[in-house]
Amino acid sequence: MLDLTYPPIIVTAKLGFRALGQRFDMTGTEHVPRKGGVLLAVNHIGYVDFVYGGLAANPSGRKVRFMAKRELFDHQLSGPLMRSLHHIEVDRGAGTASFATAIDYLRRGEAVGIFPEATISRSFELKEFKTGAVRIAAQAGVPLVPVILWGTQRMLTKDHPKDFSRGKTIAIRVGEPLHPTGADPVAETAELKDRMSQMLDDTIAAYPAAEQPPGSWWLPARFGGSAPTPEEAERLDEEEKRQRAERRRLRAEEKRASGDS
C-alpha cells in the first residue's frame, strides 16, 4: 500500500512521546513477524490505544491497519486521516464489509489491528470478546498475536478528564502468536481471552507501584484501585447505550418535524 501519511505520523507521534517524557516498557515485540499477514488483538482501555497499539509492530517495521468504528471515518477531521492511514471502517450494525476488508488486507500481507472487546473497558479489565478476531485470522490463514496495553487509560479514556502530563510509563506486552483454525470460534476466542487476561494481570503487577498507588482510578478494583468493577462497568455501558439511543430518537423526531413544517 502507498503510505504517504503514515511515516510522518509515526515521526510526529514519537516526538510527542518524547515531549511528554513517556517511558516505554515493551516486551515480546519479536513475536510480530517482519513480513506476511498478521492480526494483532489489542485490549481497549483508552481513546489513544490506536497510537500505542501500533507500536507493538514498530520494531518489526510494520504499519498496523486498525479496525475502527465508522464514526471516526465520518468525522470531518479524523475521517480523512483514518482513510489515508488505510485503517478499516467498521459499521457495528453491518460488519460484513469490514470483515471482508480485513481478510483481504491480511491475505495481501498487511498487519491488521483489532480490539476484540469492541469498546473501551471502563473497569480496565477485559470485557467479553467478540469472535471476530479468531474468525478473521482463521479465514485469512494468519497468526493472531495478543497485545496488552497499560498506562494509556491515564491519558484519555471514558468518564475521566484528559491528562497529558509528563512522565507516564506506557507498558506494551506482546504475546506468542495463536493460530486459530476456525473449527470452534467460541473456544478459540476463550483461549485468546484467557491468554490476554494472564498477560494483563502480569503487566499490572509489573507496572511501577509509584504510578498506581492504592485507590488509583485507573487501577482495577481487585488490584486495590477505585475503577468500577466489571459488573458496575457493564451497568454504566448499558446506561450509555440507552442515552445514545435516546439522542438518536430525538434527532430523528426533530428531522421529521422539520420535514413536515
Backbone hydrogen bonds in HBPLUS format (Angstrom, degrees):
<---DONOR---> <-ACCEPTOR-->    atom                        ^
c    i                          cat <-CA-CA->   ^        H-A-AA   ^      H-
h    n   atom  resd res      DA  || num        DHA   H-A  angle D-A-AA Bond
n    s   type  num  typ     dist DA aas  dist angle  dist       angle   num
A0009-ILE N   A0005-THR O   3.13 MM   4  6.23 150.2  2.22 153.2 162.3     1
A0009-ILE N   A0006-TYR O   3.07 MM   3  5.05 118.3  2.47  98.1 114.2     2
A0010-ILE N   A0006-TYR O   2.93 MM   4  6.20 154.9  1.99 160.2 166.8     3
A0011-VAL N   A0007-PRO O   3.09 MM   4  6.40 162.1  2.12 153.1 157.4     4
A0012-THR N   A0008-PRO O   2.92 MM   4  6.05 161.2  1.95 144.4 149.8     5
A0013-ALA N   A0009-ILE O   2.85 MM   4  6.04 157.2  1.90 148.2 154.7     6
A0014-LYS N   A0010-ILE O   2.98 MM   4  6.22 161.4  2.02 150.9 155.4     7
A0015-LEU N   A0011-VAL O   3.02 MM   4  6.30 150.9  2.11 146.4 154.5     8
A0016-GLY N   A0012-THR O   2.92 MM   4  6.20 148.0  2.02 143.5 153.0     9
A0016-GLY N   A0013-ALA O   3.02 MM   3  4.91 114.1  2.47  90.7 107.2    10
A0017-PHE N   A0013-ALA O   2.84 MM   4  6.22 151.3  1.93 151.1 159.1    11
A0018-ARG N   A0014-LYS O   3.08 MM   4  6.29 156.4  2.13 141.9 147.7    12
A0019-ALA N   A0015-LEU O   2.89 MM   4  6.15 156.6  1.95 146.7 153.5    13
A0020-LEU N   A0016-GLY O   2.94 MM   4  6.14 144.4  2.07 145.2 154.6    14
A0022-GLN N   A0017-PHE O   3.11 MM   5  5.53 169.6  2.12 160.2 158.7    15
A0021-GLY N   A0018-ARG O   2.99 MM   3  5.00 155.6  2.05 102.1 109.6    16
A0167-GLY N   A0020-LEU O   2.89 MM 147  6.45 144.8  2.01 148.7 158.9    17
A0023-ARG N   A0168-LYS O   2.97 MM 145  6.31 157.2  2.02 142.4 149.8    18
A0170-ILE N   A0023-ARG O   2.76 MM 147  6.11 162.5  1.79 165.1 170.1    19
A0025-ASP N   A0170-ILE O   2.94 MM 145  6.17 165.3  1.96 149.8 151.7    20
A0172-ILE N   A0025-ASP O   2.91 MM 147  6.15 164.7  1.93 145.1 147.1    21
A0027-THR N   A0172-ILE O   3.06 MM 145  6.59 153.5  2.13 161.5 169.5    22
A0174-VAL N   A0027-THR O   2.93 MM 147  6.17 154.0  2.00 147.3 155.6    23
A0031-HIS N   A0028-GLY O   2.93 MM   3  5.76 169.1  1.95 126.8 130.1    24
A0032-VAL N   A0029-THR O   3.19 MM   3  5.81 169.1  2.20 115.7 119.1    25
A0038-VAL N   A0110-GLU O   3.23 MM  72  6.72 150.4  2.32 142.1 143.7    26
A0112-VAL N   A0038-VAL O   2.95 MM  74  6.38 160.7  1.98 161.7 167.9    27
A0039-LEU N   A0143-PRO O   3.08 MM 104  6.34 178.6  2.08 169.1 169.5    28
A0145-VAL N   A0039-LEU O   2.81 MM 106  6.14 160.1  1.84 160.1 166.4    29
A0040-LEU N   A0112-VAL O   2.74 MM  72  6.12 167.2  1.76 163.5 167.7    30
A0114-ILE N   A0040-LEU O   2.82 MM  74  6.14 157.3  1.88 173.8 174.2    31
A0041-ALA N   A0145-VAL O   2.88 MM 104  6.01 159.9  1.92 142.9 149.6    32
A0147-VAL N   A0041-ALA O   2.73 MM 106  5.80 149.3  1.82 171.4 162.3    33
A0042-VAL N   A0114-ILE O   2.92 MM  72  6.19 166.1  1.94 162.3 167.0    34
A0043-ASN N   A0147-VAL O   3.29 MM 104  6.81 147.0  2.41 156.5 164.2    35
A0121-SER N   A0044-HIS O   2.92 MM  77  6.21 160.4  1.96 154.6 156.7    36
A0049-ASP N   A0046-GLY O   3.41 MM   3  5.69 160.6  2.45 113.8 113.6    37
A0047-TYR N   A0156-LEU O   2.85 MM 109  5.71 150.8  1.93 141.2 151.0    38
A0051-VAL N   A0048-VAL O   3.07 MM   3  5.57 124.2  2.40 109.6 121.5    39
A0052-TYR N   A0048-VAL O   3.36 MM   4  6.75 163.7  2.38 154.2 157.3    40
A0053-GLY N   A0049-ASP O   2.71 MM   4  5.46 152.0  1.78 142.8 151.5    41
A0054-GLY N   A0050-PHE O   3.32 MM   4  6.25 150.6  2.41 135.5 141.1    42
A0055-LEU N   A0052-TYR O   3.08 MM   3  5.22 139.8  2.25  98.8 110.2    43
A0056-ALA N   A0053-GLY O   3.20 MM   3  5.76 155.3  2.26 111.6 118.0    44
A0057-ALA N   A0054-GLY O   3.15 MM   3  5.78 151.8  2.23 113.9 120.5    45
A0058-ASN N   A0055-LEU O   3.08 MM   3  4.81 144.7  2.21  94.2 104.9    46
A0060-SER N   A0057-ALA O   3.09 MM   3  5.41 136.7  2.28 106.4 118.5    47
A0062-ARG N   A0057-ALA O   3.12 MM   5  5.27 165.3  2.14 145.5 141.2    48
A0061-GLY N   A0058-ASN O   2.86 MM   3  4.96 159.9  1.90 110.6 116.0    49
A0065-ARG N   A0111-ALA O   2.85 MM  46  6.26 161.5  1.88 147.6 152.0    50
A0113-GLY N   A0065-ARG O   2.94 MM  48  5.82 158.1  1.99 118.4 123.5    51
A0088-ILE N   A0066-PHE O   2.81 MM  22  5.98 164.7  1.83 143.7 149.1    52
A0067-MET N   A0113-GLY O   2.89 MM  46  6.14 151.8  1.97 158.1 162.2    53
A0068-ALA N   A0088-ILE O   2.86 MM  20  6.07 165.1  1.88 164.1 167.0    54
A0090-VAL N   A0068-ALA O   2.73 MM  22  5.54 139.6  1.89 157.9 156.9    55
A0072-LEU N   A0069-LYS O   3.16 MM   3  6.02 146.6  2.28 122.3 128.1    56
A0070-ARG N   A0090-VAL O   2.85 MM  20  5.22 130.2  2.11 156.7 143.4    57
A0073-PHE N   A0070-ARG O   2.83 MM   3  5.21 129.7  2.09 109.4 123.6    58
A0074-ASP N   A0070-ARG O   2.99 MM   4  6.31 136.8  2.18 148.9 161.9    59
A0075-HIS N   A0071-GLU O   3.19 MM   4  6.33 130.5  2.45 140.1 150.4    60
A0079-GLY N   A0075-HIS O   2.88 MM   4  5.03 143.6  2.01 129.0 139.2    61
A0082-MET N   A0078-SER O   2.82 MM   4  6.00 166.0  1.84 162.4 166.0    62
A0083-ARG N   A0079-GLY O   3.05 MM   4  6.30 162.6  2.08 157.4 161.9    63
A0084-SER N   A0080-PRO O   2.97 MM   4  6.08 149.7  2.06 140.7 149.2    64
A0085-LEU N   A0081-LEU O   3.07 MM   4  6.31 136.5  2.26 146.2 157.2    65
A0087-HIS N   A0082-MET O   3.14 MM   5  5.59 168.6  2.15 164.4 161.1    66
A0086-HIS N   A0083-ARG O   3.05 MM   3  4.95 156.5  2.10 101.1 107.9    67
A0094-ALA N   A0091-ASP O   2.90 MM   3  5.31 147.5  2.00 112.5 122.4    68
A0099-PHE N   A0095-GLY O   3.02 MM   4  6.14 155.2  2.08 153.6 161.1    69
A0100-ALA N   A0096-THR O   3.02 MM   4  6.27 159.2  2.06 151.1 155.8    70
A0101-THR N   A0097-ALA O   2.93 MM   4  6.16 154.4  2.00 146.5 154.2    71
A0102-ALA N   A0098-SER O   2.92 MM   4  6.05 161.9  1.95 148.1 152.3    72
A0103-ILE N   A0099-PHE O   3.15 MM   4  6.41 160.3  2.19 146.2 151.2    73
A0104-ASP N   A0100-ALA O   2.97 MM   4  6.19 156.6  2.03 146.2 152.9    74
A0105-TYR N   A0101-THR O   2.89 MM   4  6.17 162.2  1.92 155.1 159.2    75
A0106-LEU N   A0102-ALA O   2.97 MM   4  6.19 164.8  1.99 151.6 155.5    76
A0107-ARG N   A0103-ILE O   2.92 MM   4  6.09 160.0  1.96 150.6 156.1    77
A0108-ARG N   A0104-ASP O   3.08 MM   4  6.26 131.3  2.32 138.6 151.2    78
A0108-ARG N   A0105-TYR O   3.06 MM   3  5.13 132.4  2.29  95.4 109.0    79
A0110-GLU N   A0105-TYR O   3.01 MM   5  5.35 163.7  2.03 142.7 140.5    80
A0109-GLY N   A0106-LEU O   2.91 MM   3  5.08 158.7  1.96 108.5 112.9    81
A0118-ALA N   A0115-PHE O   2.86 MM   3  5.29 152.0  1.94 117.2 126.2    82
A0130-LYS N   A0116-PRO O   2.84 MM  14  5.44 164.6  1.87 147.0 149.8    83
A0124-PHE N   A0121-SER O   3.28 MM   3  5.06 147.0  2.39  93.6 103.1    84
A0135-ARG N   A0131-THR O   3.11 MM   4  6.27 161.1  2.15 158.2 164.0    85
A0136-ILE N   A0132-GLY O   2.84 MM   4  5.88 160.0  1.87 153.1 157.6    86
A0137-ALA N   A0133-ALA O   3.03 MM   4  6.19 170.7  2.04 151.0 153.8    87
A0138-ALA N   A0134-VAL O   2.92 MM   4  5.91 159.4  1.97 142.2 148.3    88
A0139-GLN N   A0135-ARG O   2.99 MM   4  6.05 163.3  2.02 143.1 148.0    89
A0140-ALA N   A0136-ILE O   2.92 MM   4  6.03 153.7  1.99 150.5 157.8    90
A0141-GLY N   A0137-ALA O   2.85 MM   4  5.78 123.3  2.18 135.2 149.7    91
A0142-VAL N   A0137-ALA O   3.06 MM   5  5.23 160.3  2.10 144.5 149.7    92
A0141-GLY N   A0138-ALA O   3.22 MM   3  5.01 134.7  2.43  90.0 102.6    93
A0144-LEU N   A0178-LEU O   2.85 MM  34  5.03 171.4  1.86 149.3 151.7    94
A0178-LEU N   A0144-LEU O   2.75 MM  34  5.03 169.1  1.77 145.1 147.5    95
A0175-GLY N   A0146-PRO O   2.87 MM  29  5.25 173.4  1.88 156.3 158.6    96
A0148-ILE N   A0173-ARG O   2.82 MM  25  5.05 162.5  1.85 149.3 155.4    97
A0173-ARG N   A0148-ILE O   2.89 MM  25  5.05 165.6  1.91 148.9 153.8    98
A0150-TRP N   A0171-ALA O   2.97 MM  21  5.04 139.2  2.14 147.5 147.3    99
A0171-ALA N   A0150-TRP O   2.84 MM  21  5.04 168.3  1.85 160.4 160.6   100
A0154-ARG N   A0151-GLY O   3.20 MM   3  5.55 151.3  2.29 105.9 114.0   101
A0155-MET N   A0152-THR O   3.16 MM   3  5.71 161.8  2.19 113.3 118.6   102
A0163-ASP N   A0155-MET O   2.79 MM   8  4.62 154.9  1.85 134.0 140.1   103
A0188-GLU N   A0184-ASP O   2.95 MM   4  6.17 164.8  1.98 161.2 166.3   104
A0189-THR N   A0185-PRO O   2.83 MM   4  5.86 143.9  1.96 138.3 147.9   105
A0190-ALA N   A0186-VAL O   2.99 MM   4  6.24 151.4  2.07 143.2 151.0   106
A0191-GLU N   A0187-ALA O   2.98 MM   4  6.27 147.7  2.09 142.5 151.4   107
A0192-LEU N   A0188-GLU O   3.01 MM   4  6.26 153.5  2.09 140.1 146.8   108
A0193-LYS N   A0189-THR O   2.91 MM   4  6.19 162.2  1.94 151.1 155.7   109
A0194-ASP N   A0190-ALA O   2.90 MM   4  6.05 160.5  1.94 147.0 152.6   110
A0195-ARG N   A0191-GLU O   3.00 MM   4  6.18 160.9  2.03 147.7 152.7   111
A0196-MET N   A0192-LEU O   2.96 MM   4  6.21 163.0  1.99 151.6 156.2   112
A0197-SER N   A0193-LYS O   2.75 MM   4  5.88 148.0  1.85 150.3 159.6   113
A0198-GLN N   A0194-ASP O   3.14 MM   4  6.36 160.6  2.18 148.7 152.0   114
A0199-MET N   A0195-ARG O   3.09 MM   4  6.34 157.1  2.14 144.2 151.1   115
A0200-LEU N   A0196-MET O   2.81 MM   4  5.98 153.4  1.88 144.4 151.5   116
A0201-ASP N   A0197-SER O   3.00 MM   4  6.24 165.0  2.02 150.1 153.4   117
A0202-ASP N   A0198-GLN O   3.01 MM   4  6.20 163.4  2.03 149.9 154.3   118
A0203-THR N   A0199-MET O   2.90 MM   4  6.07 150.1  1.99 144.5 153.2   119
A0204-ILE N   A0200-LEU O   2.93 MM   4  6.17 164.2  1.95 158.6 161.5   120
A0205-ALA N   A0201-ASP O   3.01 MM   4  6.17 161.4  2.04 148.1 153.5   121
A0206-ALA N   A0202-ASP O   3.07 MM   4  6.20 141.2  2.23 138.8 148.2   122
A0207-TYR N   A0204-ILE O   3.23 MM   3  5.17 149.9  2.33  98.6 107.4   123
A0211-GLU N   A0208-PRO O   2.95 MM   3  5.53 152.1  2.03 115.1 123.4   124
A0212-GLN N   A0209-ALA O   3.19 MM   3  5.31 156.2  2.25 103.5 110.6   125
A0216-SER N   A0213-PRO O   3.06 MM   3  5.80 149.6  2.16 149.5 150.7   126
A0215-GLY N   A0224-GLY O   2.76 MM   9  5.94 147.9  1.86 133.2 144.2   127
A0219-LEU N   A0216-SER O   3.20 MM   3  5.41 166.0  2.22 111.7 114.2   128
A0226-SER N   A0216-SER O   2.96 MM  10  5.75 164.2  1.98 127.0 131.8   129
A0227-ALA N   A0219-LEU O   3.28 MM   8  5.78 157.3  2.33 162.4 155.8   130
A0223-PHE N   A0220-PRO O   2.95 MM   3  5.43 155.0  2.01 114.0 122.2   131
A0225-GLY N   A0220-PRO O   3.07 MM   5  5.11 155.4  2.13 137.2 131.3   132
A0224-GLY N   A0221-ALA O   2.95 MM   3  5.15 160.0  1.99 114.0 116.1   133
A0233-ALA N   A0229-THR O   2.79 MM   4  6.00 162.8  1.81 161.7 167.3   134
A0234-GLU N   A0230-PRO O   2.96 MM   4  6.10 146.3  2.07 138.7 147.0   135
A0235-ARG N   A0231-GLU O   3.20 MM   4  6.53 151.2  2.28 142.9 149.6   136
A0236-LEU N   A0232-GLU O   3.05 MM   4  6.40 155.4  2.11 149.0 155.7   137
A0237-ASP N   A0233-ALA O   2.88 MM   4  6.15 151.2  1.96 146.5 154.8   138
A0238-GLU N   A0234-GLU O   2.98 MM   4  6.24 155.2  2.04 146.9 152.8   139
A0239-GLU N   A0235-ARG O   3.02 MM   4  6.28 155.5  2.08 146.8 153.3   140
A0240-GLU N   A0236-LEU O   2.95 MM   4  6.17 155.4  2.01 146.1 153.0   141
A0241-LYS N   A0237-ASP O   2.96 MM   4  6.27 152.0  2.04 146.7 154.1   142
A0242-ARG N   A0238-GLU O   2.98 MM   4  6.28 157.1  2.03 147.8 153.6   143
A0243-GLN N   A0239-GLU O   2.96 MM   4  6.23 161.6  1.99 152.3 156.9   144
A0244-ARG N   A0240-GLU O   2.91 MM   4  6.10 154.5  1.98 146.5 153.8   145
A0245-ALA N   A0241-LYS O   2.88 MM   4  6.09 156.7  1.94 149.3 155.7   146
A0246-GLU N   A0242-ARG O   2.92 MM   4  6.15 152.4  2.00 146.0 153.9   147
A0247-ARG N   A0243-GLN O   2.97 MM   4  6.23 154.1  2.04 145.0 151.6   148
A0248-ARG N   A0244-ARG O   3.00 MM   4  6.30 155.7  2.06 145.5 152.1   149
A0249-ARG N   A0245-ALA O   2.93 MM   4  6.18 152.3  2.01 145.0 152.7   150
A0250-LEU N   A0246-GLU O   2.94 MM   4  6.20 161.3  1.98 151.7 156.0   151
A0251-ARG N   A0247-ARG O   2.94 MM   4  6.16 158.7  1.99 148.8 154.7   152
A0252-ALA N   A0248-ARG O   2.95 MM   4  6.14 155.0  2.02 145.2 152.1   153
A0253-GLU N   A0249-ARG O   2.94 MM   4  6.22 154.3  2.00 148.3 155.3   154
A0254-GLU N   A0250-LEU O   2.91 MM   4  6.15 159.3  1.95 149.1 154.7   155
A0255-LYS N   A0251-ARG O   2.92 MM   4  6.11 151.2  2.00 144.4 152.4   156
A0256-ARG N   A0252-ALA O   2.94 MM   4  6.21 156.6  2.00 146.5 152.6   157
A0257-ALA N   A0253-GLU O   2.85 MM   4  6.05 157.7  1.90 148.7 155.5   158
A0258-SER N   A0254-GLU O   2.92 MM   4  6.09 158.0  1.97 145.2 150.7   159
A0259-GLY N   A0255-LYS O   3.02 MM   4  6.18 142.2  2.16 138.4 148.8   160
A0260-ASP N   A0256-ARG O   2.94 MM   4  6.19 139.7  2.10 144.1 154.6   161
A0261-SER N   A0257-ALA O   3.14 MM   4  6.30 133.1  2.37 140.9 152.2   162
